[in-house]
Amino acid sequence: MLNLIRHRAPLFLSVGMGLVSTAQAEIRQTSVWWLPRNVSMFGHEIDFIFYVILVLTGVTAVAVFSTMIYFIIKYRARPGVSAIHSHGNNTLEVIWTGIPVFIFLALAIYGNEQWTQMRLKTPPADALPVGVIGEQFGWNVRYPGADGKLAKMTASKVTKENPFGVDPNDPAGLDDFTTYGELVFPVDRPIRLYLGSKDVIHAFYVPEFRLYQDMVPGRIYDFVWLKAEQTGKFQLACNQLCGQGHYKMFGKLSVVPQGEYEAWAKGKAPQPTAAKETSTVPVVMAGR
Ligand code: CUA
């Protein structure tokens, strides 16, 4: 028993704090007790539909269970009271079938419209392209250089030495730079992701962006984009069980003002193909 309390102490403590503290909102914003803070442009609609569904299902659950309990008590077996034989009620059937049909259709249409905006429309042309290739167990990240263009990533060209699957002579890629597990996004600017995998299925997951995308090896996902509306430090977590090291497949992600992003990018040396840790030694290229 003592052991149990000792193990669960942090849990009891957080529940207690959540109940009594005036800082409840902050705890809910940052802990597992409620949704994490949303910093993404698309997150408003996602959270909205989440709350709509939560309220609808919550109200329905309360209504159904309270009616059920009321009827269980009201129509319980009692000596001398005979059972009522009901043959149904067509009007009621139509009503309680029609209302859910309407609700589900509305949710489906609204959800589909949001999905279209997020994933099916072409990302904005001024978006910053960022390549992210998952591997056991880490993130290869590729940024465009001064030209703002990322080398073309081709899934069939992805190898151990060339995780992004780029042509080393692609002029767009000569000034690209890479990092390992470090992502910096400018705030209020669309980011177009080019996602892929070197080995097994990984997933790009940032709860504060309300963004989740599986990365199946053999293809480059070029339709995922986002816009962060607030600065902050976040964690990019792999969300597909991808092997023994899955639990440590983290990326450091920060959203910073545009100027800060530019200063960070300026300090990075170009790496046309590059794999592992960002090298501090610039790659020497013809014509430079
Ligand atoms: Cu990669 Cu889990």
Boltz pocket constraint, residues with backbone or C-beta under 6 A from the ligand:
constraints:
  - pocket:
      binder: B
      contacts: [[A, 134], [A, 135], [A, 136], [A, 137], [A, 201], [A, 202], [A, 203], [A, 238], [A, 239], [A, 240], [A, 241], [A, 242], [A, 243], [A, 246], [A, 247], [A, 249]]
      max_distance: 6.0
